[in-house]
Amino acid sequence: MLPLPERLKQLAERAKQAAQELPPGEERDRCLLKAAQAQNVFEFVRLLEADLRRN
């Protein structure tokens, strides 16, 4: 099993790909926003882990 940050990264990428396959409209926009939020969570966890390693 991959570490949590890598799993989050993969999920964010898959969510973005799935959203891009939707036809243009409100549902696609909502899914792209959720994918971007998932990417932000990945970045946050990655930075948090790096900070914890330094301390």
C-alpha positions as CSV (number, residue, x, y, z in Angstrom):
1,M,0.0,0.0,0.0
2,L,1.3,3.5,-0.9
3,P,1.9,6.1,1.8
4,L,-1.0,8.4,2.4
5,P,0.3,11.4,0.4
6,E,0.9,9.3,-2.7
7,R,-2.6,7.8,-2.4
8,L,-4.1,11.3,-2.0
9,K,-2.1,12.4,-5.1
10,Q,-3.4,9.4,-7.2
11,L,-7.0,10.1,-6.0
12,A,-6.7,13.7,-6.9
13,E,-5.4,12.9,-10.4
14,R,-8.1,10.3,-11.0
15,A,-10.8,12.8,-9.9
16,K,-9.4,15.4,-12.2
17,Q,-9.3,13.0,-15.2
18,A,-12.9,11.8,-14.5
19,A,-14.1,15.4,-14.2
20,Q,-12.5,16.4,-17.5
21,E,-14.4,13.6,-19.3
22,L,-17.8,15.1,-18.2
23,P,-19.6,17.4,-20.6
24,P,-19.1,21.1,-20.0
25,G,-21.5,22.5,-17.3
26,E,-22.1,22.9,-13.7
27,E,-21.5,19.2,-12.7
28,R,-18.1,19.2,-14.5
29,D,-17.2,22.5,-12.8
30,R,-18.2,21.1,-9.4
31,C,-16.1,17.9,-10.0
32,L,-13.1,19.9,-11.1
33,L,-13.3,22.0,-7.9
34,K,-13.4,18.9,-5.8
35,A,-10.4,17.5,-7.7
36,A,-8.5,20.8,-7.0
37,Q,-9.5,20.5,-3.3
38,A,-8.1,17.0,-3.2
39,Q,-4.9,18.2,-4.7
40,N,-4.7,20.9,-2.0
41,V,-5.1,18.2,0.7
42,F,-2.3,16.2,-0.9
43,E,0.0,19.3,-0.8
44,F,-0.9,20.0,2.8
45,V,-0.2,16.5,4.0
46,R,3.1,16.4,2.0
47,L,4.2,19.7,3.6
48,L,3.1,18.6,7.0
49,E,5.1,15.4,6.8
50,A,8.2,17.3,5.6
51,D,7.8,19.7,8.6
52,L,7.4,16.8,11.0
53,R,10.6,15.2,9.7
54,R,12.6,18.4,10.3
55,N,11.5,18.6,13.9
